[in-house]
Amino acid sequence: MTTENSSQLTVQRSAIQVLADLTVEHPELPAAYITIRAPWQGEPSRLDLQLDTPTEFEQWRTALGIPSADVVLEPYGRGSWVTVHTVHEGISVTLSAHGILITQDMLTAPRTVDAVEVSA
């Protein structure tokens, strides 16, 4: 009898299976840069999927049924990326897309409902 330890590939089996299931359920989704992370500090294995464009990100977000309100815009320098986290079939999944150019006005615009109400 063998036992799993945290350095064996078998600890990632659930995340690998979720990814395989997604390829069957949604073969139309664009290819992604995929990282399957090993369990860490009691957290199970997880999937990180990086898409090339916001359009590809939206296709994945929609397929996984993630609300658009959960998407976070992460500004950096003159660009930004979008990211969202969800749990799909018991596995943590992170989607991201990079390379979204933003202006200084966009960067400093209000980002919360309260801020929009105050400036209106």
N, C-alpha and C positions, 0 to 999 in steps of 0.2 A: 504494500500500500504506500502510495506517495502522498505527500502533503504539499500544498501550495505555500510558497513563501513570497514575500513582496518583490523578490528579484526575478521571478519566473514570468514568462509571457502569459501564462494561464490566468494571472490576476487581471489581465486586460480583456479577457474573453467577452464579458458583457458589453463593453464598449465596442469591441470588434463586431459583435453580433448586431448591435443597434445600427452600426454603419452599414453592415451587409443588408439588413432589413430595409434601410432607407434607399439603397440602390435598387432594390426590387420594387418598393412602393412608389418611388419617385425617380424613375430612370431619366426623366427629362431635366432634372436639376443640373446646373452647371458644375463642372469639376471644381474642386476646392483644394487648397493646400491643407492637408489634414495632419493633425497631431493627436495621437492617442496617448494621453498622460497616464502614467502609472499611479496607483493609489498613493496617497500622501497623508500622513498624520490622521488616519482613520477615515479619510474621504475615499470614496470608490474611484475607480478609473474614470476618466472623462474624455470627451471629444472636443477639440478646438478646430473650427473650420474657418479658414481665411479665404475670402472671396476677392476677386480682382476688381469688381466694380460694385457700386451701390445697387445697381439693377440686379446683379447676381445675388447680392445679400438679400434683397427683397424677395426674390424667388424662394430662397431657402427659408426666410422668416415666415412667409406665407404658407409654405408646405408644412412647416412644423407647427403652424397655428399660434405663433407668438404675436401678442398684441403689439401694434406699432408704438403704443405708449411706453412699452418697456425698452425701446431702443434708446441708447445713450450716445450723444455726440461728444467725442473726445477731441478737443482742439489741441494742436501743437504747432507752434511756429505759424507758417502761412497755410497749413493744411489741417486736416483732421481725419478721424476715422469714426466709424460707427460700430457699436458693439451691442450685443444682447445675449443674455444668459437664460437658459430654460432647462427643464428636466424632461427628457424624452425616454419613455420606456425605462425609467429608473436611473438613467445616466445623465449626468450634467453635460450640457452642450453649450458651447460658446460660439457664436457667429461674429465675424468681423469683416469689415471692408475698409481699405485704406485709400489714401490719395484723393481725398475730397478737398478741393481748394476752397478756402473761405476768405472773405475780405475782413479788414479790421472792423468795419461796421457790423458784420455778421458775428464776429468774435465777441464784441462787446454788447450785443443785443441781449435784452432780458431773456432768461431761460426758464423762469418759473411763472406760474399763473400769478402769484403775488407781485412779482416784478413787472409783469405786463400791466396789471391793474394800476399800479402806482404810477407808471409812466404814461398811461393813457389819458 
